[in-house]
Amino acid sequence: MLNQVTLVGRTCGDIEIKTFESRNKVGELTLAISEKRKDREGNYVDHSEFIRCRMWGKTAELVESYVSKGSMVGFVGKFVTDQWEKDGVKHFKSYVAVRELKFIPGGRPENQNNNNAGFQNKPLDTNAQPQGGGDAFSDIPFL
């Protein structure tokens, strides 16, 4: 079975980074994905989904360096749910575990500096290609 998620959206804030004693990094941020939907009266209204994304190592470092609130980015990863028990109560947290990052051309907010200009058109595969190889974003018509 295949567990692969491809997301394109805008970041809701800067990445939250945690560095471990081993100097490995893990980062989390929320990605907003918007679309227009028809309501019951037939009017189009904006609807947004807010998806938590987690990344490790070099991917987290790249996002920390080049992505700020409002940046448009693409992520490829898998859907994961962590579960744990605390005080006899089960807790769950779902997120997308990011394996690939792509900067979207022209997707930077106006107040973001131009540090990522050299990266805009290049997919950054920091871990592995998706199953089947190729660029996971090549089927998206508006890129």
N, C-alpha and C positions, 0 to 999 in steps of 0.2 A: 504494500500500500504506500501511497505517496502523501506526505504531509508537507506541502509547500505553499507558502503565502507570498504574494507579491503585492506590495502596497506603494502607492504614490500619494503623498499628501504634504501638508505643512506642519512643521514642528510647533508645538504649543508652548515651548519654553526651551531653555538651554538644557543640555544633558546633565544629569546628576551622576557624578563619577565617584566610585569607591575604589581605593587602591589597597590591595592586600599587602601583607608583610613581604610576600614574594615579588612585589612590585607589579603584579598582574592587575589589570584594571577591568572593572565591570561598570557599564553605564546604562542608565534608563532614561527614556524620554517618552512623551506622548505625542502621537501623530494624529492630526485631524484630517479626516477624509470627508470632503463635502460633495453633495450631489443635489440635484433638483428633483423633487417628487411632486406628483399631483396629490392634492388633498381631496376631501370628499366632494367639494364644490367644483373640482376641476382646475383649480388654480395651482400654479407651480410655486412650491415653497422650498426654501433651502433646508437641507437636513445634513447633519454632521455626525460622524462616528468618531469616537476618541479611542485610539488603540495604543495600549502600553507596549513599548518595544524595549528589548534588552540586548545589549551587545557586549563583546569582550575584546580584550587585547587591542590589536592594531585598529580594528573597526571603531572601538570606543575612543581611541586617541584621535583618529581622523575626524570623527563627529565633534569631539571636544574642540579641536583646532579650527574646523572650517564651517561648522553649522551653528546657527543661532536661532533664536525665536523667530518664527515666521518663514524660515527657509523651506523651500520645496525640495524634497528628497524622495528617492525610491529605495525601498528595502525589499530584500528577498530573504526569507527565513522559514521557520516552521512554527506552528501554533503549539504552545506548551502550557500546561496547567500544573503549578506547584500546589501541593497540599500538605498540611501539617496540622497537628493537634496541640492546642494550648488550653490548659485548665479544663480539659474534657470537651472542648468545643472544636469541631473540625473547621479549618479555614482553607480557602482556595484562592489562588491568584493566577489569572491567565494573562499571557503576553505572547508577543512574537519574538522568538529567538532569532536575531538578525545574523545572517551569514554574509550577505552582500550589501553593498551600499552604492548608490548611484546619485551623483549630483545632477539636478535637472537644469538644463540651460535656461537662463533668464528667470530662475525660480528663487532668486535671492531677494530678501526684503530690502527696501530702499536704504535702511540704516546700516546694513551689513557691509563690512569692508570688502575689498576685492581680493582677499587672500586666496580664494579658491578658483580664481579665473583659469588657471592652468589645468584644473581638474574637471571642469564643467562637462566636457564631452566624453570623458573616459569612465567606463565602469570600473569600480575598485573592488576586485574580488580578493578579499583578504583571507579567505579560508579555502573554499572549494567551489567549483562550478556546480550549478544545479544538476540534478539527475538528467541525463540526456545531453548535457553539454550545451554550448551556445549561450547567447546573451538572453537572460530571462525577460528583458524588457523589449526585445526586438518585435514582439507581437503587439505592442501598445502603439496605436496609430498616431497619437499626437506627440510622440517624442522625436 
